[in-house]
Amino acid sequence: MNLSLLKLEIATCGLAMLVLMLEAFVPRRDKRFLGYLGAAGLLAILAWSYCPSVTAGGFTMGSGFNGMWVNDAMALYFKRLFLVGTALVLVMSVGFARQLEGGAGEFFALLMFGCTGMMLTASVNDFLMLFVALETVTVSGYILVAWLRRQQQSLEAGVKYLILGALSTAFLVFGITFIYGSTGATGFADVAAKIGTAGAPLKLGLLLVLAGLGFKMACVPFQAWVPDVYQGAPAPVTAFLATGSKAAGFVLLLRVLFGALQSVKPTWVLVIGTLAGLSVLYGNLAAMPQRNVKRLLGYSSISHAGFLLLGVAAADSFGIGAVLFYLVAYLFTNLCAFTVISCLAGTLPDDERENYAGLAQRSPLLAAAMTVALASLAGVPPMAGFFAKFLIFTAIVGQKMWCLVIIGAIGVVVSLYYYLGVVKAMYWQEPRETGAITVAWPMKALLWVTMAAVIGIGVCQGAFTRWAFDAAATLVK
């Protein structure tokens, strides 16, 4: 019965192992087909998640493993999000395969192992399970970030990610130790029952756990790794970290706050609100002078972590629903932007903004896709990012958090400056080279899919908001 709750995770892990076996034993030199196989397999698992054979028997609602695991609407929402995101990253990786320096099948398998860990995070209901799920994601990321081992930037990014990731893991383990030592339990419900009578050690433990999660969410003051890792990692890996890894950090944060810390909501609302304001300000102000596009998107991701935390700080069903919708919009928006960066990886000497000059003349499709992505990140209507920010602002206005409203508005205005700077370079500056840029058909398909999603979700957001708010309702009761 317990294993039946892990159907999707077991299928995803099995698919990753199949890709590893084919990498080892299939004599074909070109292993890019394994990326398509992995993407098709993940989409098949996604379709399977809608079948009655999966959703029946306590999958949608229920718990297992002595309460360490919970399946509800929010868990299923995030698992589907992770499956879609990883499938699209796999297609992006196929187009990037020539720069992977061998071992493409292993690269694809690591992405799927990371996806398995992300899916585990969606159902966490215990601090020990939280640690296991989070490390499954993080260890895969250590290897993927440093995959281009002959490039100094990639190795440097991998080392920084490893060192700071290990430090955040230490915070997490220390925190869990304090929690268990204070309460004799690690389950969220058990900790919640004892938090009112516990002393300083339990509060310190919970604070350390939140610090460990802050690393995954890339919020201030745990953001030091972001710019260097985003710049140095392969573009598909950066997209994977910016979308799936960030979403995994937020689902864990929501589980902890509304599972173990519900009784001290006023305290953590103040902490989360402070981190949100600092992240929005720091991310946007630090992005302004950036000339490297990947580094700019790294600082931008810090500000978007701040916007997500604004929704968490609202601490009600509407705010959490806004966060869930924001993560979907952010997923397709970032994948659109990093697909463009992947297409240009073998053509441009680096990711400096000057090299994007005149891109509209060399490849109208790439320039249009990057413009759509940046407009969505900036919150320009009718893109998905605009409606996502609108929901976040509605949530904090409803809670009368006027200081956070002002900070968020400042962040939106400042972001227009550096996003439009890239658009200006693509359309109004002369190109350094005049040759047309050829885009392979899988990457073209991915660009059209992500652009259609960014615009479509912004225009026809009804179904997506309904799914998000239905999932949020299971968490905030």
KAFENGI-V698998 format. One record per residue. SS is DSSP state (alpha for helix, beta for strand, coil for the rest). PHI is phi in degrees with one decimal (none if undefined). D_CENTER is the distance of its C-alpha to the mean C-alpha in Angstrom with 2 decimals. Layout:
BEGIN
ss=SS phi=PHI d_center=D_CENTER
ss=SS phi=PHI d_center=D_CENTER
END
This chain:
BEGIN
ss=coil phi=none d_center=30.51
ss=coil phi=-62.5 d_center=27.69
ss=alpha phi=-66.1 d_center=26.66
ss=alpha phi=-64.3 d_center=26.66
ss=alpha phi=-75.0 d_center=23.66
ss=alpha phi=-107.3 d_center=21.73
ss=alpha phi=-56.1 d_center=22.63
ss=alpha phi=-68.2 d_center=19.26
ss=alpha phi=-66.5 d_center=18.08
ss=alpha phi=-63.7 d_center=21.50
ss=alpha phi=-64.1 d_center=21.43
ss=alpha phi=-66.4 d_center=18.13
ss=alpha phi=-65.0 d_center=19.45
ss=alpha phi=-62.9 d_center=22.80
ss=alpha phi=-63.8 d_center=21.50
ss=alpha phi=-62.5 d_center=19.98
ss=alpha phi=-67.5 d_center=23.38
ss=alpha phi=-62.9 d_center=25.22
ss=alpha phi=-62.8 d_center=23.54
ss=alpha phi=-62.8 d_center=24.52
ss=alpha phi=-64.9 d_center=28.04
ss=alpha phi=-66.1 d_center=28.40
ss=alpha phi=-59.1 d_center=27.30
ss=alpha phi=-79.7 d_center=30.12
ss=alpha phi=-114.5 d_center=32.85
ss=coil phi=-81.1 d_center=32.57
ss=coil phi=-73.4 d_center=34.88
ss=coil phi=-57.2 d_center=33.24
ss=coil phi=-75.2 d_center=32.28
ss=coil phi=-83.8 d_center=29.64
ss=coil phi=-98.3 d_center=26.78
ss=coil phi=-65.7 d_center=24.47
ss=alpha phi=-61.0 d_center=25.48
ss=alpha phi=-66.3 d_center=23.46
ss=alpha phi=-65.5 d_center=20.23
ss=alpha phi=-65.3 d_center=21.64
ss=alpha phi=-61.2 d_center=22.78
ss=alpha phi=-63.3 d_center=19.41
ss=alpha phi=-63.4 d_center=17.82
ss=alpha phi=-63.9 d_center=20.89
ss=alpha phi=-64.1 d_center=20.76
ss=alpha phi=-66.2 d_center=17.24
ss=alpha phi=-67.7 d_center=18.36
ss=alpha phi=-66.6 d_center=21.51
ss=alpha phi=-64.5 d_center=19.78
ss=alpha phi=-60.4 d_center=17.91
ss=alpha phi=-62.6 d_center=21.41
ss=alpha phi=-62.5 d_center=22.88
ss=coil phi=-65.0 d_center=20.70
ss=coil phi=-94.3 d_center=22.73
ss=coil phi=-77.0 d_center=26.02
ss=alpha phi=-58.4 d_center=28.43
ss=alpha phi=-64.2 d_center=28.89
ss=alpha phi=-95.4 d_center=25.38
ss=alpha phi=-73.8 d_center=25.13
ss=coil phi=-81.4 d_center=28.67
ss=coil phi=73.0 d_center=29.86
ss=coil phi=85.2 d_center=27.65
ss=coil phi=-71.0 d_center=24.24
ss=coil phi=-66.8 d_center=23.01
ss=coil phi=-125.4 d_center=24.79
ss=beta phi=154.7 d_center=25.78
ss=beta phi=-140.1 d_center=25.22
ss=beta phi=-156.4 d_center=26.35
ss=coil phi=53.8 d_center=26.93
ss=coil phi=58.0 d_center=28.93
ss=coil phi=84.0 d_center=26.35
ss=coil phi=-75.9 d_center=23.53
ss=beta phi=-129.7 d_center=21.63
ss=beta phi=-134.8 d_center=21.19
ss=beta phi=-112.7 d_center=20.49
ss=coil phi=-144.8 d_center=20.32
ss=alpha phi=-62.9 d_center=19.03
ss=alpha phi=-69.1 d_center=15.77
ss=alpha phi=-60.5 d_center=15.20
ss=alpha phi=-66.3 d_center=16.09
ss=alpha phi=-59.0 d_center=13.90
ss=alpha phi=-70.7 d_center=10.66
ss=alpha phi=-64.0 d_center=12.30
ss=alpha phi=-66.9 d_center=13.09
ss=alpha phi=-59.9 d_center=9.69
ss=alpha phi=-66.1 d_center=8.64
ss=alpha phi=-64.8 d_center=12.05
ss=alpha phi=-63.9 d_center=11.92
ss=alpha phi=-61.1 d_center=8.80
ss=alpha phi=-68.3 d_center=10.39
ss=alpha phi=-60.8 d_center=13.73
ss=alpha phi=-69.0 d_center=13.09
ss=alpha phi=-65.8 d_center=11.78
ss=alpha phi=-63.3 d_center=14.99
ss=alpha phi=-63.4 d_center=17.09
ss=alpha phi=-60.5 d_center=15.84
ss=alpha phi=-66.3 d_center=16.72
ss=alpha phi=-62.4 d_center=20.13
ss=alpha phi=-67.3 d_center=20.88
ss=coil phi=-95.0 d_center=19.93
ss=alpha phi=-59.0 d_center=21.97
ss=alpha phi=-64.3 d_center=25.00
ss=alpha phi=-94.2 d_center=23.31
ss=coil phi=-80.3 d_center=22.00
ss=coil phi=59.1 d_center=25.45
ss=coil phi=88.4 d_center=26.10
ss=coil phi=68.8 d_center=24.57
ss=alpha phi=-61.3 d_center=22.44
ss=alpha phi=-61.3 d_center=22.70
ss=alpha phi=-65.9 d_center=21.46
ss=alpha phi=-61.2 d_center=18.44
ss=alpha phi=-62.8 d_center=17.64
ss=alpha phi=-65.0 d_center=18.41
ss=alpha phi=-64.2 d_center=16.13
ss=alpha phi=-60.9 d_center=13.12
ss=alpha phi=-73.3 d_center=14.52
ss=alpha phi=-64.6 d_center=15.27
ss=alpha phi=-61.9 d_center=11.72
ss=alpha phi=-62.3 d_center=10.94
ss=alpha phi=-59.7 d_center=13.94
ss=alpha phi=-62.2 d_center=12.76
ss=alpha phi=-63.0 d_center=9.59
ss=alpha phi=-66.1 d_center=12.21
ss=alpha phi=-64.0 d_center=14.45
ss=alpha phi=-61.8 d_center=12.35
ss=coil phi=-67.2 d_center=12.69
ss=coil phi=-111.4 d_center=16.45
ss=beta phi=-64.8 d_center=17.08
ss=coil phi=-139.7 d_center=20.25
ss=beta phi=-156.9 d_center=21.62
ss=alpha phi=-67.2 d_center=20.89
ss=alpha phi=-68.1 d_center=21.98
ss=alpha phi=-64.9 d_center=19.70
ss=alpha phi=-58.7 d_center=16.81
ss=alpha phi=-63.7 d_center=17.81
ss=alpha phi=-62.9 d_center=18.22
ss=alpha phi=-63.4 d_center=14.90
ss=alpha phi=-65.5 d_center=12.99
ss=alpha phi=-70.1 d_center=15.32
ss=alpha phi=-61.3 d_center=14.89
ss=alpha phi=-70.8 d_center=11.28
ss=alpha phi=-68.7 d_center=12.43
ss=alpha phi=-63.4 d_center=15.67
ss=alpha phi=-60.6 d_center=14.34
ss=alpha phi=-65.0 d_center=12.26
ss=alpha phi=-54.9 d_center=15.58
ss=alpha phi=-71.8 d_center=17.41
ss=alpha phi=-64.6 d_center=15.13
ss=alpha phi=-62.6 d_center=14.86
ss=coil phi=-95.6 d_center=18.69
ss=coil phi=-63.3 d_center=19.45
ss=coil phi=-81.7 d_center=21.59
ss=coil phi=-67.8 d_center=24.02
ss=coil phi=-89.4 d_center=26.78
ss=coil phi=-107.2 d_center=24.91
ss=alpha phi=-59.7 d_center=25.23
ss=alpha phi=-62.3 d_center=22.03
ss=alpha phi=-67.2 d_center=19.94
ss=alpha phi=-64.4 d_center=22.01
ss=alpha phi=-61.8 d_center=21.81
ss=alpha phi=-63.6 d_center=18.02
ss=alpha phi=-64.0 d_center=18.11
ss=alpha phi=-65.1 d_center=20.74
ss=alpha phi=-62.6 d_center=19.07
ss=alpha phi=-64.7 d_center=15.82
ss=alpha phi=-65.6 d_center=18.17
ss=alpha phi=-64.8 d_center=20.42
ss=alpha phi=-71.1 d_center=18.03
ss=alpha phi=-66.5 d_center=15.98
ss=alpha phi=-63.9 d_center=19.39
ss=alpha phi=-64.0 d_center=20.35
ss=alpha phi=-66.2 d_center=17.46
ss=alpha phi=-64.7 d_center=18.43
ss=alpha phi=-62.7 d_center=21.96
ss=alpha phi=-56.4 d_center=21.18
ss=alpha phi=-62.9 d_center=19.58
ss=alpha phi=-65.9 d_center=22.62
ss=alpha phi=-60.6 d_center=25.08
ss=alpha phi=-62.0 d_center=23.66
ss=alpha phi=-63.2 d_center=23.95
ss=alpha phi=-61.7 d_center=27.44
ss=alpha phi=-63.2 d_center=28.54
ss=alpha phi=-63.7 d_center=27.31
ss=alpha phi=-66.9 d_center=29.21
ss=alpha phi=-65.0 d_center=32.20
ss=alpha phi=-85.4 d_center=32.48
ss=alpha phi=-115.4 d_center=32.06
ss=coil phi=72.0 d_center=32.78
ss=coil phi=-146.0 d_center=29.76
ss=coil phi=-126.3 d_center=26.03
ss=beta phi=-68.9 d_center=25.32
ss=alpha phi=-59.3 d_center=23.62
ss=alpha phi=-65.3 d_center=26.64
ss=alpha phi=-66.9 d_center=29.12
ss=alpha phi=-66.3 d_center=27.62
ss=alpha phi=-61.5 d_center=27.55
ss=alpha phi=-69.8 d_center=31.20
ss=alpha phi=-107.7 d_center=32.26
ss=coil phi=-68.7 d_center=30.28
ss=coil phi=-69.1 d_center=33.13
ss=coil phi=-103.9 d_center=35.71
ss=coil phi=-81.6 d_center=33.73
ss=coil phi=-101.0 d_center=34.34
ss=alpha phi=-61.3 d_center=32.62
ss=alpha phi=-57.4 d_center=31.30
ss=alpha phi=-66.3 d_center=29.06
ss=alpha phi=-63.8 d_center=27.74
ss=alpha phi=-64.7 d_center=27.14
ss=alpha phi=-60.9 d_center=25.30
ss=alpha phi=-65.0 d_center=22.95
ss=alpha phi=-64.2 d_center=22.39
ss=alpha phi=-66.3 d_center=21.60
ss=alpha phi=-64.0 d_center=19.05
ss=alpha phi=-63.5 d_center=17.28
ss=alpha phi=-65.1 d_center=17.51
ss=alpha phi=-62.2 d_center=15.88
ss=alpha phi=-70.3 d_center=12.87
ss=alpha phi=-59.0 d_center=12.91
ss=alpha phi=-61.8 d_center=12.29
ss=alpha phi=-67.7 d_center=8.88
ss=alpha phi=-80.4 d_center=8.03
ss=coil phi=61.4 d_center=9.97
ss=coil phi=-105.4 d_center=12.53
ss=coil phi=-67.3 d_center=16.24
ss=coil phi=-102.0 d_center=18.11
ss=coil phi=-111.6 d_center=15.64
ss=coil phi=-103.4 d_center=14.25
ss=coil phi=-59.2 d_center=16.99
ss=coil phi=-78.2 d_center=15.14
ss=alpha phi=-62.5 d_center=12.66
ss=alpha phi=-59.9 d_center=15.25
ss=alpha phi=-67.5 d_center=17.05
ss=alpha phi=-70.0 d_center=14.27
ss=alpha phi=-61.9 d_center=12.70
ss=alpha phi=-74.7 d_center=16.33
ss=alpha phi=-87.7 d_center=17.62
ss=coil phi=-73.9 d_center=15.21
ss=coil phi=-57.2 d_center=15.80
ss=alpha phi=-55.3 d_center=14.08
ss=alpha phi=-62.6 d_center=12.47
ss=alpha phi=-68.9 d_center=11.11
ss=alpha phi=-60.0 d_center=9.80
ss=alpha phi=-62.4 d_center=8.07
ss=alpha phi=-64.0 d_center=6.75
ss=alpha phi=-69.0 d_center=5.69
ss=alpha phi=-70.7 d_center=4.54
ss=alpha phi=-109.0 d_center=2.47
ss=alpha phi=-67.0 d_center=3.29
ss=alpha phi=-64.2 d_center=4.17
ss=alpha phi=-65.1 d_center=3.21
ss=alpha phi=-62.9 d_center=3.99
ss=alpha phi=-62.9 d_center=6.49
ss=alpha phi=-61.9 d_center=7.79
ss=alpha phi=-74.4 d_center=8.47
ss=alpha phi=-67.2 d_center=10.16
ss=alpha phi=-66.1 d_center=12.15
ss=alpha phi=-59.3 d_center=13.12
ss=alpha phi=-63.4 d_center=14.36
ss=alpha phi=-62.3 d_center=16.23
ss=alpha phi=-69.2 d_center=17.89
ss=alpha phi=-64.8 d_center=18.85
ss=alpha phi=-94.4 d_center=20.27
ss=alpha phi=-103.1 d_center=21.52
ss=coil phi=-99.3 d_center=23.09
ss=coil phi=-117.2 d_center=23.43
ss=alpha phi=-58.8 d_center=24.51
ss=alpha phi=-73.9 d_center=28.03
ss=alpha phi=-114.9 d_center=27.16
ss=alpha phi=-54.4 d_center=25.00
ss=alpha phi=-57.0 d_center=26.95
ss=alpha phi=-70.4 d_center=26.21
ss=alpha phi=-75.6 d_center=22.45
ss=alpha phi=-62.6 d_center=22.27
ss=alpha phi=-64.7 d_center=24.05
ss=alpha phi=-65.7 d_center=21.82
ss=alpha phi=-64.0 d_center=18.51
ss=alpha phi=-62.1 d_center=20.23
ss=alpha phi=-64.3 d_center=21.41
ss=alpha phi=-62.6 d_center=18.08
ss=alpha phi=-63.0 d_center=16.68
ss=alpha phi=-61.3 d_center=19.70
ss=alpha phi=-64.8 d_center=19.64
ss=alpha phi=-67.1 d_center=16.02
ss=alpha phi=-62.0 d_center=16.83
ss=alpha phi=-66.9 d_center=20.10
ss=alpha phi=-63.9 d_center=19.22
ss=alpha phi=-59.8 d_center=16.25
ss=alpha phi=-72.6 d_center=18.42
ss=alpha phi=-67.9 d_center=21.65
ss=alpha phi=-72.5 d_center=20.44
ss=alpha phi=-76.1 d_center=19.04
ss=coil phi=-57.6 d_center=22.48
ss=coil phi=-85.2 d_center=24.44
ss=coil phi=-71.7 d_center=21.96
ss=coil phi=-106.4 d_center=23.47
ss=beta phi=-88.0 d_center=20.89
ss=alpha phi=-66.7 d_center=18.38
ss=alpha phi=-66.8 d_center=15.52
ss=alpha phi=-67.3 d_center=16.42
ss=alpha phi=-60.0 d_center=16.62
ss=alpha phi=-68.0 d_center=13.08
ss=alpha phi=-66.0 d_center=12.17
ss=alpha phi=-65.4 d_center=14.27
ss=alpha phi=-60.3 d_center=13.02
ss=alpha phi=-64.4 d_center=9.45
ss=alpha phi=-65.2 d_center=11.55
ss=alpha phi=-66.6 d_center=13.39
ss=alpha phi=-70.4 d_center=10.61
ss=alpha phi=-60.4 d_center=9.64
ss=alpha phi=-63.3 d_center=13.37
ss=alpha phi=-63.1 d_center=13.57
ss=alpha phi=-63.0 d_center=11.30
ss=alpha phi=-67.2 d_center=13.60
ss=alpha phi=-59.5 d_center=16.50
ss=alpha phi=-66.0 d_center=15.89
ss=alpha phi=-63.9 d_center=15.73
ss=alpha phi=-64.0 d_center=18.91
ss=alpha phi=-62.6 d_center=20.65
ss=coil phi=60.2 d_center=20.67
ss=coil phi=-132.6 d_center=21.94
ss=alpha phi=-62.3 d_center=21.09
ss=alpha phi=-67.1 d_center=20.72
ss=alpha phi=-61.8 d_center=18.30
ss=alpha phi=-70.0 d_center=15.98
ss=alpha phi=-61.2 d_center=16.42
ss=alpha phi=-62.8 d_center=15.50
ss=alpha phi=-62.9 d_center=12.17
ss=alpha phi=-64.7 d_center=11.48
ss=alpha phi=-65.4 d_center=12.78
ss=alpha phi=-58.0 d_center=10.86
ss=alpha phi=-64.6 d_center=7.44
ss=alpha phi=-67.4 d_center=9.42
ss=alpha phi=-60.4 d_center=10.97
ss=alpha phi=-67.2 d_center=8.10
ss=alpha phi=-59.1 d_center=6.88
ss=alpha phi=-69.4 d_center=10.53
ss=alpha phi=-64.7 d_center=11.30
ss=alpha phi=-66.8 d_center=9.21
ss=alpha phi=-63.7 d_center=10.37
ss=alpha phi=-63.3 d_center=13.77
ss=alpha phi=-64.3 d_center=13.92
ss=alpha phi=-77.9 d_center=13.03
ss=alpha phi=-66.1 d_center=15.38
ss=alpha phi=-61.5 d_center=18.04
ss=alpha phi=-62.8 d_center=17.48
ss=alpha phi=-64.6 d_center=17.80
ss=alpha phi=-64.4 d_center=20.95
ss=alpha phi=-90.2 d_center=22.43
ss=coil phi=-60.6 d_center=21.79
ss=coil phi=-91.7 d_center=25.18
ss=coil phi=-107.8 d_center=27.00
ss=coil phi=-87.8 d_center=26.37
ss=coil phi=-65.0 d_center=27.42
ss=coil phi=-160.8 d_center=24.22
ss=coil phi=-99.6 d_center=21.50
ss=beta phi=-65.6 d_center=23.81
ss=alpha phi=-61.3 d_center=24.12
ss=alpha phi=-60.6 d_center=27.82
ss=alpha phi=-75.4 d_center=27.15
ss=alpha phi=-86.4 d_center=25.49
ss=coil phi=-58.8 d_center=28.86
ss=coil phi=69.7 d_center=30.45
ss=alpha phi=-60.6 d_center=27.59
ss=alpha phi=-62.9 d_center=28.73
ss=alpha phi=-79.7 d_center=32.05
ss=alpha phi=-85.5 d_center=30.80
ss=coil phi=-156.1 d_center=28.17
ss=alpha phi=-57.2 d_center=28.01
ss=alpha phi=-65.7 d_center=25.20
ss=alpha phi=-64.5 d_center=22.81
ss=alpha phi=-65.1 d_center=23.86
ss=alpha phi=-65.5 d_center=23.44
ss=alpha phi=-63.9 d_center=19.92
ss=alpha phi=-65.3 d_center=18.86
ss=alpha phi=-64.3 d_center=20.80
ss=alpha phi=-61.3 d_center=19.15
ss=alpha phi=-64.8 d_center=15.62
ss=alpha phi=-67.5 d_center=16.93
ss=alpha phi=-64.8 d_center=18.89
ss=alpha phi=-68.8 d_center=16.00
ss=alpha phi=-62.1 d_center=14.09
ss=alpha phi=-78.0 d_center=17.49
ss=coil phi=87.7 d_center=18.09
ss=coil phi=-89.8 d_center=21.07
ss=coil phi=-70.4 d_center=22.52
ss=coil phi=-99.6 d_center=22.41
ss=coil phi=-69.6 d_center=18.83
ss=alpha phi=-60.6 d_center=16.04
ss=alpha phi=-62.7 d_center=14.78
ss=alpha phi=-64.6 d_center=18.32
ss=alpha phi=-68.3 d_center=18.51
ss=alpha phi=-62.5 d_center=15.18
ss=alpha phi=-65.6 d_center=16.66
ss=alpha phi=-59.8 d_center=19.97
ss=alpha phi=-66.2 d_center=18.88
ss=alpha phi=-62.0 d_center=17.47
ss=alpha phi=-64.5 d_center=20.78
ss=alpha phi=-61.3 d_center=22.77
ss=alpha phi=-65.1 d_center=21.41
ss=alpha phi=-78.3 d_center=22.33
ss=alpha phi=-66.0 d_center=25.56
ss=alpha phi=-61.4 d_center=26.47
ss=coil phi=-92.6 d_center=26.25
ss=coil phi=57.9 d_center=28.28
ss=coil phi=-91.7 d_center=25.91
ss=alpha phi=-66.2 d_center=27.62
ss=alpha phi=-63.0 d_center=26.67
ss=alpha phi=-69.0 d_center=22.92
ss=alpha phi=-61.6 d_center=23.78
ss=alpha phi=-64.4 d_center=25.63
ss=alpha phi=-62.0 d_center=22.95
ss=alpha phi=-62.8 d_center=20.38
ss=alpha phi=-63.9 d_center=23.06
ss=alpha phi=-61.0 d_center=23.77
ss=alpha phi=-60.8 d_center=20.17
ss=alpha phi=-63.7 d_center=20.23
ss=alpha phi=-64.9 d_center=23.60
ss=alpha phi=-63.7 d_center=22.78
ss=alpha phi=-63.2 d_center=19.70
ss=alpha phi=-59.4 d_center=22.11
ss=alpha phi=-63.1 d_center=24.08
ss=alpha phi=-81.5 d_center=21.74
ss=alpha phi=-68.8 d_center=20.00
ss=alpha phi=-69.1 d_center=23.51
ss=alpha phi=-62.7 d_center=24.72
ss=alpha phi=-69.9 d_center=22.85
ss=alpha phi=-62.1 d_center=24.17
ss=alpha phi=-60.1 d_center=27.61
ss=alpha phi=-63.6 d_center=27.60
ss=alpha phi=-70.6 d_center=26.81
ss=alpha phi=-107.5 d_center=29.47
ss=alpha phi=-117.9 d_center=32.11
ss=coil phi=-111.1 d_center=32.52
ss=coil phi=-76.6 d_center=34.55
ss=coil phi=-71.0 d_center=32.89
ss=coil phi=-73.5 d_center=33.82
ss=coil phi=-125.6 d_center=34.39
ss=coil phi=-109.2 d_center=35.68
ss=coil phi=-69.2 d_center=34.77
ss=coil phi=-70.3 d_center=32.67
ss=coil phi=-100.1 d_center=29.26
ss=coil phi=-88.9 d_center=29.05
ss=coil phi=-115.1 d_center=25.86
ss=coil phi=-64.8 d_center=25.89
ss=alpha phi=-63.6 d_center=25.86
ss=alpha phi=-63.5 d_center=22.66
ss=alpha phi=-70.5 d_center=20.75
ss=alpha phi=-60.7 d_center=22.82
ss=alpha phi=-60.9 d_center=21.90
ss=alpha phi=-64.9 d_center=18.14
ss=alpha phi=-62.4 d_center=18.75
ss=alpha phi=-65.9 d_center=20.85
ss=alpha phi=-63.7 d_center=18.52
ss=alpha phi=-68.9 d_center=15.55
ss=alpha phi=-62.9 d_center=18.14
ss=alpha phi=-61.8 d_center=19.78
ss=alpha phi=-67.5 d_center=16.67
ss=alpha phi=-61.9 d_center=15.93
ss=alpha phi=-75.0 d_center=19.63
ss=alpha phi=-63.9 d_center=20.31
ss=alpha phi=-65.7 d_center=17.78
ss=alpha phi=-69.5 d_center=19.19
ss=alpha phi=-83.5 d_center=22.73
ss=coil phi=-117.5 d_center=22.70
ss=coil phi=-88.9 d_center=20.22
ss=alpha phi=-56.2 d_center=22.55
ss=alpha phi=-64.8 d_center=21.34
ss=alpha phi=-68.0 d_center=17.62
ss=alpha phi=-66.8 d_center=18.61
ss=alpha phi=-63.4 d_center=20.93
ss=alpha phi=-62.4 d_center=18.42
ss=alpha phi=-64.8 d_center=16.09
ss=alpha phi=-73.2 d_center=19.16
ss=alpha phi=-65.6 d_center=20.71
ss=alpha phi=-67.3 d_center=17.80
ss=alpha phi=-65.1 d_center=17.86
ss=alpha phi=-65.4 d_center=21.60
ss=alpha phi=-75.3 d_center=21.47
ss=alpha phi=-91.8 d_center=19.80
ss=coil phi=-101.2 d_center=21.80
ss=coil phi=-114.2 d_center=25.42
END
